[in-house]
Amino acid sequence: MSTTEPSEQTGKSASRGPKTKGFDHHSETKERASVDITELAEQVGEQMAKHTARPVNMTELAEEAKNQLAKLTGLKPVSVTGAAKDERGWSIVMEMLEMVRIPSSTDILGEYQMLLDDDGNVLSFERRRTHLRGQPIEKER
């Protein structure tokens, strides 16, 4: 029986060319494509979840700001003294320990203002002033 003639037993054409046992190039390509599409869909879903409107938790945002400023400056965060949102982003004000002294009431603290986007990424920061820990702070008018 030739490989190009119909089989007398089944009435169907016999396969042409060499057979690779258990290997189908088309099914491998389809499987790889479906995996790639699935991975792509997951990536797009994750990106969309990041950018969908969700309420921002001010506590988490302030904590993230403290961690980021500590990494940027190498200083220890003392406290968050203010937080507000405007058209530019989140403004966070915090005190950082700049110099330890004895007694601790004479430690030098720096007051820093940070601007963060809605995802908690630092857009800018600056030290506004320094003061002694025990020194009363006058409110700006």
Backbone bond lengths (Angstrom), bond angles and torsions (degrees), N, CA, C in turn:
res aa  C-N    CA-C-N  psi(-1)  N-CA   C-N-CA  omega(-1)  CA-C   N-CA-C  phi
1 M - - - 1.440 - - 1.515 108.72 -
2 S 1.318 117.74 133.85 1.456 124.17 179.38 1.517 109.34 -87.34
3 T 1.360 117.29 156.03 1.469 120.75 -178.36 1.513 112.25 -76.65
4 T 1.350 118.66 -9.59 1.451 120.83 -178.95 1.509 112.80 -103.49
5 E 1.305 118.30 -9.29 1.454 121.92 -178.32 1.516 110.09 -96.25
6 P 1.327 116.41 150.69 1.462 119.18 177.80 1.517 110.55 -61.52
7 S 1.290 114.27 146.75 1.466 120.34 178.41 1.512 108.32 -74.17
8 E 1.291 115.57 136.11 1.452 119.53 -179.57 1.523 110.65 -72.62
9 Q 1.316 117.74 -26.80 1.460 119.97 -176.78 1.520 111.23 -78.29
10 T 1.324 118.78 -43.14 1.463 120.49 -173.19 1.501 113.81 -106.76
11 G 1.324 118.06 -17.89 1.448 120.92 -177.54 1.513 112.29 81.18
12 K 1.340 118.67 7.63 1.463 122.46 -179.22 1.500 109.43 -109.70
13 S 1.341 115.79 160.76 1.460 120.18 176.69 1.505 108.94 -73.16
14 A 1.308 114.80 142.65 1.463 119.73 174.26 1.520 107.66 -78.52
15 S 1.308 117.30 157.47 1.465 120.23 -177.30 1.504 110.48 -67.69
16 R 1.313 114.86 148.74 1.457 120.87 179.10 1.516 108.97 -98.52
17 G 1.306 116.28 145.16 1.451 121.72 175.00 1.507 111.60 74.98
18 P 1.328 115.00 177.06 1.463 119.45 -177.49 1.515 111.26 -71.82
19 K 1.313 115.37 145.02 1.460 121.08 176.87 1.516 108.73 -95.71
20 T 1.330 116.39 139.38 1.454 120.84 172.55 1.507 105.70 -103.52
21 K 1.270 116.74 116.47 1.456 121.92 -173.16 1.532 110.67 -63.21
22 G 1.324 116.77 119.99 1.459 123.10 174.09 1.523 114.59 71.46
23 F 1.326 119.91 15.39 1.457 121.20 -176.29 1.518 109.19 -128.10
24 D 1.311 116.50 122.22 1.451 122.27 179.14 1.526 107.87 -123.97
25 H 1.330 116.62 110.94 1.467 121.18 -177.66 1.522 111.76 -57.76
26 H 1.327 117.16 -38.45 1.458 120.69 -178.01 1.522 111.49 -67.21
27 S 1.308 118.80 -41.41 1.465 120.31 -179.02 1.528 110.47 -68.52
28 E 1.347 118.14 -34.45 1.470 120.17 177.86 1.526 109.85 -65.14
29 T 1.328 117.77 -42.88 1.462 121.93 179.58 1.515 110.14 -63.97
30 K 1.331 117.26 -43.23 1.458 120.81 178.57 1.521 110.64 -62.90
31 E 1.324 117.11 -42.32 1.465 120.96 -179.26 1.525 110.07 -64.77
32 R 1.327 117.49 -44.61 1.457 121.39 179.92 1.522 109.63 -63.09
33 A 1.330 118.30 -41.82 1.456 122.12 179.80 1.518 110.76 -63.86
34 S 1.336 117.41 -40.68 1.459 119.07 -179.81 1.525 111.17 -68.02
35 V 1.315 118.16 -34.79 1.464 121.06 176.83 1.510 109.81 -67.17
36 D 1.334 117.21 -45.10 1.452 121.00 179.73 1.524 110.98 -61.70
37 I 1.321 118.38 -41.54 1.458 122.62 179.02 1.520 110.08 -65.39
38 T 1.320 117.09 -41.05 1.464 120.79 178.78 1.525 110.64 -63.69
39 E 1.332 117.07 -45.48 1.466 120.41 178.34 1.519 110.71 -61.84
40 L 1.326 117.16 -42.89 1.454 121.55 179.35 1.526 110.91 -62.10
41 A 1.312 116.92 -42.63 1.470 121.10 178.85 1.524 110.95 -62.28
42 E 1.326 116.76 -40.77 1.468 120.27 178.02 1.519 111.07 -64.42
43 Q 1.334 117.23 -42.07 1.462 120.61 179.48 1.523 111.22 -63.78
44 V 1.316 116.81 -43.83 1.462 120.88 179.05 1.527 110.06 -63.77
45 G 1.328 116.77 -41.37 1.465 120.49 178.16 1.513 112.23 -61.72
46 E 1.335 117.40 -41.39 1.467 121.26 177.93 1.522 110.95 -64.22
47 Q 1.330 117.57 -42.15 1.454 120.88 179.55 1.517 111.32 -65.92
48 M 1.325 116.64 -40.33 1.461 119.87 178.93 1.525 110.82 -66.09
49 A 1.331 117.17 -38.12 1.462 120.47 179.31 1.519 110.72 -63.16
50 K 1.334 117.40 -35.65 1.459 121.06 178.99 1.523 111.52 -66.39
51 H 1.336 116.39 -35.05 1.447 120.16 -171.76 1.524 114.17 -101.45
52 T 1.315 117.40 4.23 1.453 118.59 176.71 1.520 108.61 -78.92
53 A 1.300 115.79 151.30 1.456 120.17 -178.77 1.523 109.29 -66.69
54 R 1.305 115.40 119.33 1.463 120.39 176.71 1.523 107.15 -136.10
55 P 1.297 117.46 148.10 1.455 118.45 178.93 1.530 110.22 -66.17
56 V 1.316 115.97 137.06 1.457 121.13 179.99 1.517 108.23 -89.57
57 N 1.309 116.16 128.50 1.453 121.94 178.01 1.527 107.48 -85.28
58 M 1.325 117.39 112.19 1.458 121.84 -175.68 1.525 111.53 -61.58
59 T 1.321 118.16 -34.96 1.457 121.41 179.25 1.520 110.68 -62.79
60 E 1.324 116.65 -47.23 1.467 120.76 179.20 1.520 111.22 -65.56
61 L 1.334 116.29 -39.71 1.455 120.65 179.70 1.524 111.03 -64.20
62 A 1.321 117.55 -43.20 1.465 121.08 178.63 1.525 110.99 -65.42
63 E 1.321 117.21 -38.58 1.466 120.92 178.03 1.526 110.52 -64.85
64 E 1.316 116.68 -42.57 1.460 121.14 177.31 1.528 110.68 -63.86
65 A 1.328 116.87 -39.56 1.470 120.85 178.07 1.530 110.42 -62.35
66 K 1.336 116.96 -43.08 1.479 120.25 177.84 1.521 110.98 -59.46
67 N 1.327 116.28 -46.35 1.467 120.55 -179.26 1.523 111.81 -62.23
68 Q 1.323 116.50 -43.40 1.461 120.08 -178.75 1.524 111.51 -67.58
69 L 1.335 117.37 -41.74 1.468 119.84 -179.69 1.527 110.63 -67.32
70 A 1.327 117.20 -36.27 1.466 120.45 176.56 1.528 110.39 -61.78
71 K 1.331 117.35 -41.06 1.471 120.94 178.03 1.526 111.28 -67.60
72 L 1.325 116.41 -40.12 1.466 120.28 -178.27 1.528 112.69 -68.63
73 T 1.321 116.93 -39.26 1.464 120.57 -173.30 1.525 114.29 -102.32
74 G 1.329 117.26 -22.30 1.459 120.63 -175.12 1.523 112.26 78.64
75 L 1.329 116.98 10.63 1.464 121.75 -179.70 1.522 110.79 -99.39
76 K 1.335 114.70 161.91 1.465 120.82 179.71 1.529 109.69 -92.87
77 P 1.352 116.94 127.43 1.470 119.49 177.03 1.526 110.81 -68.17
78 V 1.330 115.45 139.81 1.469 120.71 177.67 1.521 109.77 -104.59
79 S 1.332 117.08 -55.27 1.466 119.58 179.88 1.519 111.11 -162.68
80 V 1.309 114.42 155.07 1.467 121.32 171.83 1.517 105.81 -90.69
81 T 1.327 116.29 126.25 1.467 119.47 -176.66 1.526 112.66 -109.72
82 G 1.337 116.62 -5.85 1.453 118.77 177.96 1.513 111.96 -170.62
83 A 1.333 115.16 152.16 1.460 121.39 176.44 1.517 108.26 -155.76
84 A 1.335 115.73 135.73 1.460 120.68 178.81 1.520 108.91 -155.48
85 K 1.328 115.55 154.02 1.464 121.31 177.95 1.521 108.67 -115.42
86 D 1.339 115.05 134.97 1.455 120.19 173.27 1.526 108.75 -137.21
87 E 1.323 117.88 -166.73 1.469 120.57 -176.45 1.527 113.33 -66.59
88 R 1.342 117.66 -21.10 1.471 120.57 179.57 1.519 112.50 -83.46
89 G 1.329 117.53 -27.21 1.461 122.23 -177.73 1.513 110.72 145.07
90 W 1.338 115.92 -154.96 1.461 121.75 -179.72 1.524 109.64 -94.20
91 S 1.324 116.03 126.60 1.461 122.04 175.77 1.526 107.39 -102.25
92 I 1.318 116.20 119.80 1.458 122.19 -179.25 1.530 107.82 -119.05
93 V 1.320 116.62 129.49 1.465 121.53 177.22 1.518 107.08 -113.40
94 M 1.341 115.79 131.47 1.457 119.08 179.84 1.507 111.05 -146.56
95 E 1.325 113.95 159.74 1.457 120.96 176.29 1.516 108.92 -102.73
96 M 1.331 114.58 138.40 1.460 122.14 178.72 1.532 107.85 -123.34
97 L 1.320 116.27 141.51 1.457 122.12 179.44 1.527 109.04 -77.53
98 E 1.332 116.31 113.06 1.459 120.66 -177.89 1.525 113.05 -97.29
99 M 1.341 117.08 -31.71 1.459 119.67 179.62 1.531 109.34 -150.59
100 V 1.330 114.06 127.76 1.460 119.87 178.45 1.529 108.22 -88.74
101 R 1.344 115.52 133.18 1.459 121.10 178.65 1.526 109.26 -134.78
102 I 1.325 114.84 165.19 1.463 120.71 174.87 1.520 107.11 -116.27
103 P 1.290 118.94 124.71 1.468 129.66 -1.74 1.527 111.05 -73.18
104 S 1.337 115.75 162.47 1.464 121.00 -175.64 1.522 112.93 -63.70
105 S 1.328 117.34 -19.26 1.465 119.88 178.06 1.526 111.17 -67.25
106 T 1.337 116.93 -12.07 1.467 120.19 177.91 1.537 112.15 -104.94
107 D 1.353 117.42 9.91 1.472 120.30 174.35 1.522 109.01 -56.84
108 I 1.309 115.68 149.11 1.466 119.85 176.96 1.525 108.18 -98.84
109 L 1.339 114.51 124.38 1.459 122.12 179.57 1.522 109.24 -111.04
110 G 1.312 115.60 144.50 1.456 121.07 173.76 1.511 109.23 -108.36
111 E 1.312 115.54 137.77 1.462 120.25 177.02 1.534 107.74 -99.21
112 Y 1.318 115.99 119.99 1.457 122.21 -176.09 1.510 110.46 -115.87
113 Q 1.324 115.37 141.52 1.463 120.66 174.13 1.522 107.45 -115.04
114 M 1.327 114.83 131.29 1.468 121.60 -179.91 1.517 109.36 -120.22
115 L 1.327 115.26 147.93 1.451 121.62 172.49 1.514 106.95 -117.74
116 L 1.344 116.97 123.91 1.464 122.99 -178.61 1.516 109.69 -122.52
117 D 1.341 116.02 151.37 1.461 119.31 172.83 1.528 108.74 -83.11
118 D 1.331 117.32 -179.43 1.465 121.52 -176.75 1.523 113.58 -65.49
119 D 1.339 117.10 -20.54 1.461 120.63 178.41 1.521 112.35 -89.74
120 G 1.346 117.47 -0.40 1.458 120.94 178.86 1.514 114.20 89.34
121 N 1.325 117.94 10.51 1.464 120.88 178.10 1.523 110.05 -81.79
122 V 1.325 116.63 136.47 1.462 121.62 -179.24 1.523 109.59 -72.20
123 L 1.323 115.48 125.25 1.454 120.97 175.63 1.527 110.06 -97.74
124 S 1.343 116.24 -35.59 1.461 120.70 176.74 1.525 108.96 -164.08
125 F 1.341 114.81 160.33 1.458 120.53 171.67 1.523 108.43 -153.63
126 E 1.332 115.51 154.54 1.464 120.76 176.18 1.520 110.05 -155.20
127 R 1.332 114.75 150.15 1.464 119.42 173.18 1.511 106.58 -86.58
128 R 1.314 115.15 125.25 1.463 120.21 -177.65 1.521 111.83 -89.15
129 R 1.339 116.47 -37.58 1.460 119.11 -179.85 1.517 109.47 -169.08
130 T 1.314 116.94 169.55 1.460 122.24 172.41 1.521 108.01 -123.50
131 H 1.348 114.64 156.61 1.466 119.73 178.88 1.513 109.15 -160.05
132 L 1.333 116.08 163.48 1.460 121.65 174.69 1.520 108.77 -75.23
133 R 1.322 116.38 144.92 1.461 120.63 -179.44 1.525 111.22 -55.44
134 G 1.298 118.65 -41.93 1.463 121.63 -176.99 1.516 114.66 -83.50
135 Q 1.311 117.84 -2.83 1.471 121.90 -177.32 1.523 110.55 -78.75
136 P 1.347 116.19 129.45 1.468 117.41 177.11 1.525 110.71 -66.30
137 I 1.326 115.70 144.20 1.471 120.93 -178.50 1.526 108.18 -103.69
138 E 1.325 114.57 127.28 1.452 119.33 175.73 1.520 108.94 -86.52
139 K 1.308 115.23 137.04 1.463 120.48 178.40 1.533 109.66 -73.23
140 E 1.349 115.57 137.76 1.471 120.11 174.06 1.515 108.29 -76.89
141 R 1.313 115.97 142.36 1.467 119.08 -178.46 1.480 111.45 -102.34
